[in-house]
Amino acid sequence: MKINLFITILFFSFCANAKTYQIKKGKHSASGLHTSSFSGDTLKFSAKFDQTAVYPQDYTDGGWNKLYGFSDCSSQHHKNSIRIGWRWYNNELQIAGYGYENANRFSRHIESVPLNESVLYQIKALEDEYEVTIGQNSYYFKRGCSDKKSIKYKLFPYFGGSKTAYQDISIDLDEIDPSKTLVEITRAYPNPSSGPLNIEIKNNEYFDQLFKLEIIDTSGRLVKQIPQDGEYFEVYARDTKKLELNLYENNELATQGMYLIRVITNEKKVSKSIQKIIFL
C-alpha cells in the first residue's frame, strides 16, 4: 500500500528556560527577581557572553564573577555551593570552578572560552566531589557533604565581590534538562513525500552520539524503531548526519493518520525536537 506524507517540524522545548540576564552598571545582580529551588544533582546549561563581558583587567584585580550554580548540603551558599565563575583577564574570557566547601572558599581557573559563542556547561554533585564539565572536558572539586537529598537552591549571574559591574553586561543562558539529548531533527524533505524521506540530524553535543529514530502514534504507542535489532546510527560531535529512509520497506506504515518521529540515544535520552508526519 502506497501512501503520501505531509511533514512538518515541531520543536517542543523541554528546556523553556532560555533567558538573557542583564546586570546593570553599578549593580551586582541581574535585573529582576531570580530565586529557584533545585532538587536535582545535575545542572546543565549553555551560556554565551558578548563584548559587554570585556572590562579593564585591573578593575577587579583578577576576582571571579559568577555565572550559574547551586547551593548544597542543606546550607547557605557561603557554606556549601558550586558555581561556574568567569572573568575577563589576560585579554580572554576565563572560566573557573568556584564555590564553598564547609565555609572554605575555592576557585580554580580551568578553561578560556570565546565571546559570542554558546558553550555547554554541566555541574554534577557526586558522592564527595563536584564534576564540572565544559564542552567535553571535566574537572573535579571537593564537596562538603555526600547527601543526595540535600536541600539546594540555584545561584544566578552575579558580578564581582566588592566591585559592581563596570558597565551593562548581558549573558545569554539556556538551562537544559539533563535527561534530554541535544541531538535533534532539523530538517525532513521532500515535503510532501510519496515514499522516500530524507532526514537531517544535528548533534549539538560535544561528543559523538549513537541514536535511533522512533515512530510513535498520537497515543504515545511505539510503532517502529529505525534501525532495528539493537543497531544505532552514529553522528559525530557538533556535526550533522543525513539519512535516506523509506518508511514503507518491510513493516510499512499503512494506517492513515498522524505519527511523530523523535530521536532517542543509546543512553535512552530523548530529543527536544519532534517531527510530525501526517499520512494521507
C-alpha positions as CSV (number, residue, x, y, z in Angstrom):
1,M,0.0,0.0,0.0
2,K,1.5,3.3,-1.1
3,I,0.6,6.4,0.9
4,N,1.6,10.1,0.8
5,L,3.2,12.0,3.6
6,F,2.9,15.6,4.7
7,I,5.7,16.6,7.1
8,T,6.2,19.5,9.4
9,I,8.7,20.0,12.2
10,L,7.6,20.7,15.7
11,F,10.1,21.9,18.3
12,F,8.7,21.1,21.8
13,S,11.1,22.8,24.2
14,F,11.8,20.7,27.2
15,C,14.1,23.5,28.5
16,A,12.0,26.6,28.3
17,N,14.4,28.5,30.5
18,A,16.4,30.4,27.8
19,K,16.9,33.9,29.1
20,T,19.1,36.9,28.7
21,Y,20.4,38.1,32.1
22,Q,21.3,41.8,32.3
23,I,23.5,43.2,35.0
24,K,23.3,46.9,35.0
25,K,26.4,49.2,35.5
26,G,27.0,49.7,39.2
27,K,25.0,46.6,40.2
28,H,25.9,43.1,41.4
29,S,22.9,41.0,40.4
30,A,20.9,40.7,37.2
31,S,17.7,42.9,36.9
32,G,14.6,41.3,38.3
33,L,13.9,38.7,41.0
34,H,15.7,35.4,40.5
35,T,15.1,32.7,43.0
36,S,14.5,29.0,42.5
37,S,14.9,25.8,44.5
38,F,16.9,22.9,43.0
39,S,16.1,19.3,43.7
40,G,18.4,17.5,41.3
41,D,22.1,16.7,41.3
42,T,23.0,17.9,37.8
43,L,22.7,21.4,36.4
44,K,23.2,21.5,32.6
45,F,23.1,24.8,30.6
46,S,24.6,26.7,27.7
47,A,25.8,30.3,28.1
48,K,27.0,33.0,25.7
49,F,28.9,36.1,26.6
50,D,29.3,39.1,24.3
51,Q,31.5,42.2,24.2
52,T,29.9,43.6,27.3
53,A,31.9,41.0,29.3
54,V,35.1,42.9,28.5
55,Y,36.3,45.2,31.2
56,P,39.8,46.6,32.3
57,Q,41.8,43.8,33.9
58,D,42.7,45.9,37.0
59,Y,39.1,46.7,37.7
60,T,38.5,43.6,39.8
61,D,42.2,42.6,40.4
62,G,41.5,39.2,38.9
63,G,38.5,38.4,41.1
64,W,35.8,36.0,39.9
65,N,32.3,36.8,38.8
66,K,29.6,34.1,39.0
67,L,27.7,32.6,36.2
68,Y,25.4,29.8,37.4
69,G,25.3,27.1,40.0
70,F,23.6,25.9,43.2
71,S,23.9,25.8,47.0
72,D,24.4,22.4,48.6
73,C,24.3,20.3,51.8
74,S,21.1,22.0,53.1
75,S,23.1,25.1,53.9
76,Q,23.6,28.7,52.7
77,H,25.8,29.0,49.6
78,H,28.6,30.8,51.6
79,K,29.0,27.5,53.4
80,N,28.5,24.9,50.6
81,S,28.0,25.6,46.9
82,I,29.4,25.1,43.4
83,R,29.2,27.6,40.6
84,I,30.8,28.4,37.3
85,G,33.0,31.5,37.7
86,W,34.1,33.9,35.0
87,R,36.3,37.0,34.5
88,W,37.9,39.0,31.7
89,Y,41.6,38.5,32.3
90,N,44.8,38.5,30.1
91,N,42.6,39.6,27.2
92,E,40.4,36.4,27.3
93,L,37.2,35.2,29.0
94,Q,38.4,32.8,31.7
95,I,36.2,30.2,33.3
96,A,36.6,28.7,36.8
97,G,35.1,26.3,39.2
98,Y,34.0,28.4,42.1
99,G,32.3,27.6,45.4
100,Y,32.5,26.8,49.1
101,E,33.3,23.6,50.9
102,N,32.3,23.8,54.6
103,A,32.7,27.6,54.6
104,N,36.1,27.4,52.8
105,R,36.0,29.2,49.5
106,F,37.7,27.7,46.5
107,S,38.3,28.8,42.9
108,R,40.4,27.5,40.1
109,H,40.8,28.7,36.5
110,I,40.1,25.7,34.2
111,E,39.5,27.0,30.7
112,S,39.0,30.0,28.5
113,V,36.0,30.4,26.1
114,P,35.3,32.6,23.1
115,L,32.9,35.6,23.1
116,N,29.7,35.4,21.0
117,E,29.6,31.6,21.0
118,S,27.3,29.3,23.1
119,V,29.3,27.0,25.3
120,L,27.8,23.9,27.0
121,Y,28.4,23.5,30.8
122,Q,27.4,20.9,33.3
123,I,27.7,20.8,37.1
124,K,27.1,17.5,38.8
125,A,27.2,16.7,42.6
126,L,28.8,13.3,43.1
127,E,29.2,11.5,46.4
128,D,32.1,13.5,47.7
129,E,33.1,15.9,44.9
130,Y,31.7,18.1,42.1
131,E,32.2,17.3,38.5
132,V,32.3,20.5,36.4
133,T,32.2,19.9,32.6
134,I,32.9,22.4,29.9
135,G,32.3,21.0,26.4
136,Q,33.8,17.6,26.7
137,N,36.4,18.3,29.4
138,S,35.6,17.5,33.1
139,Y,37.2,18.9,36.3
140,Y,36.7,18.0,39.9
141,F,36.3,19.9,43.1
142,K,35.8,18.7,46.7
143,R,32.2,18.6,48.1
144,G,31.3,19.3,51.7
145,C,28.8,16.5,52.1
146,S,27.6,13.3,50.5
147,D,23.9,13.8,51.0
148,K,22.0,13.0,47.8
149,K,18.8,14.5,49.1
150,S,20.2,17.8,50.4
151,I,18.1,21.0,50.1
152,K,19.5,23.2,47.3
153,Y,18.7,26.5,45.6
154,K,20.0,27.9,42.3
155,L,22.6,30.7,42.2
156,F,22.1,33.2,39.3
157,P,24.5,35.5,37.5
158,Y,26.4,37.9,39.8
159,F,29.2,40.4,39.1
160,G,32.1,40.9,41.4
161,G,32.7,40.6,45.2
162,S,33.2,44.1,46.4
163,K,33.2,45.6,42.9
164,T,30.0,46.2,41.0
165,A,29.5,45.8,37.2
166,Y,31.9,48.1,35.2
167,Q,29.2,48.5,32.5
168,D,25.9,47.0,31.5
169,I,26.5,43.2,31.0
170,S,24.3,40.8,29.0
171,I,24.6,37.0,29.4
172,D,22.5,34.5,27.4
173,L,21.8,31.4,29.5
174,D,19.7,28.4,28.5
175,E,19.1,25.7,31.1
176,I,18.9,22.2,29.6
177,D,17.1,19.2,31.0
178,P,20.0,16.7,31.7
179,S,17.7,13.8,30.8
180,K,17.3,15.1,27.3
181,T,19.7,14.9,24.4
182,L,20.9,17.8,22.2
183,V,20.7,15.5,19.1
184,E,17.7,16.8,17.2
185,I,15.9,16.6,13.9
186,T,16.5,19.8,12.0
187,R,15.0,19.0,8.5
188,A,12.9,16.5,6.7
189,Y,12.2,16.5,2.9
190,P,10.7,16.3,0.4
191,N,7.5,17.7,1.7
192,P,5.0,16.2,1.0
193,S,6.5,12.8,0.2
194,S,5.3,9.8,-1.7
195,G,7.8,7.4,-0.2
196,P,11.5,8.1,0.4
197,L,12.2,10.5,3.2
198,N,15.4,12.5,3.9
199,I,16.1,13.5,7.5
200,E,18.9,15.7,8.8
201,I,20.0,15.0,12.4
202,K,22.2,17.6,14.2
203,N,24.3,16.8,17.2
204,N,24.8,19.8,19.4
205,E,26.7,17.8,22.0
206,Y,30.5,18.0,22.3
207,F,30.8,14.2,21.9
208,D,29.8,11.6,19.4
209,Q,26.3,10.1,19.8
210,L,24.6,6.8,18.9
211,F,20.9,7.1,18.2
212,K,17.7,5.6,16.8
213,L,14.6,7.1,15.3
214,E,11.3,6.2,16.9
215,I,8.0,6.4,15.2
216,I,5.1,6.8,17.6
217,D,1.4,7.4,17.2
218,T,-0.6,10.2,18.9
219,S,-1.4,8.0,21.8
220,G,2.3,7.5,22.6
221,R,2.5,3.9,21.3
222,L,5.8,3.0,19.7
223,V,5.1,1.8,16.1
224,K,8.6,1.3,14.8
225,Q,12.3,1.9,15.5
226,I,14.9,2.7,12.9
227,P,17.3,0.9,12.7
228,Q,16.0,-2.3,14.5
229,D,17.7,-5.2,16.2
230,G,20.0,-3.3,18.5
231,E,21.7,-1.3,15.8
232,Y,22.2,2.5,16.0
233,F,23.1,5.4,13.7
234,E,26.1,7.5,14.7
235,V,26.5,11.3,14.4
236,Y,29.8,12.9,15.3
237,A,30.2,15.7,17.8
238,R,28.9,19.1,16.6
239,D,28.1,17.6,13.2
240,T,25.0,16.9,11.1
241,K,24.1,13.5,9.7
242,K,21.8,13.0,6.7
243,L,19.6,9.9,6.5
244,E,17.8,8.5,3.4
245,L,14.9,6.4,4.6
246,N,11.9,4.5,3.1
247,L,9.2,4.0,5.7
248,Y,7.4,1.5,3.5
249,E,10.1,-1.2,3.4
250,N,9.4,-4.3,5.5
251,N,6.9,-3.4,8.1
252,E,5.5,-0.4,6.3
253,L,3.2,2.1,8.0
254,A,-0.1,1.5,6.2
255,T,-2.5,3.2,8.5
256,Q,-3.5,6.7,7.7
257,G,-3.3,9.4,10.3
258,M,-0.7,11.4,12.2
259,Y,2.6,10.0,13.6
260,L,5.6,11.5,15.3
261,I,9.3,10.8,14.7
262,R,11.8,11.5,17.5
263,V,15.4,10.8,18.3
264,I,16.4,8.6,21.2
265,T,20.1,7.9,22.1
266,N,21.6,4.6,23.3
267,E,21.6,6.2,26.8
268,K,17.7,6.4,26.4
269,K,17.8,10.2,26.3
270,V,15.0,11.7,24.1
271,S,15.5,14.7,21.8
272,K,13.8,18.1,22.4
273,S,12.6,18.2,18.8
274,I,9.8,16.0,17.4
275,Q,8.9,15.5,13.7
276,K,5.2,15.3,12.9
277,I,4.2,13.2,9.9
278,I,0.7,13.1,8.5
279,F,-0.1,10.1,6.4
280,L,-2.7,11.0,3.7
